[in-house]
Amino acid sequence: MISFTKKNNMVKLTGQLSIEDVADAKTKLEKALASSGTIKLKFDAVERIDLAFLQIIHAMYNSAKAAQKKVELIQPIPEIVTQVIQRTGLGYLQMWQTN
């Protein structure tokens, strides 16, 4: 599930995040990005996430960067998410670097 709170520009990701959710995720992430210069992305109570969903998040990050906007990852990122990031080889991408 994806929820966007305009007041604090927070996109909260919860539950099972998979290819079935990609169309909804794309729409909501685009809306969030259009409404602010900085989006806060929070993984909260994520039970499952797959590569397709991570690719949508990364595409939003690239779109934000191209538009001179910012995506902030709220720490900590749950272990289930970091495991998939590492397993899929996406850990090298700048957006996932925490230092």
Secondary structure as UniProt FT lines:
FT   STRAND          2..5
FT   TURN            6..9
FT   STRAND          10..17
FT   HELIX           19..21
FT   HELIX           22..35
FT   STRAND          38..49
FT   HELIX           51..66
FT   TURN            67..68
FT   STRAND          70..73
FT   HELIX           79..87
FT   TURN            88..89
FT   HELIX           90..92
FT   HELIX           94..96
//
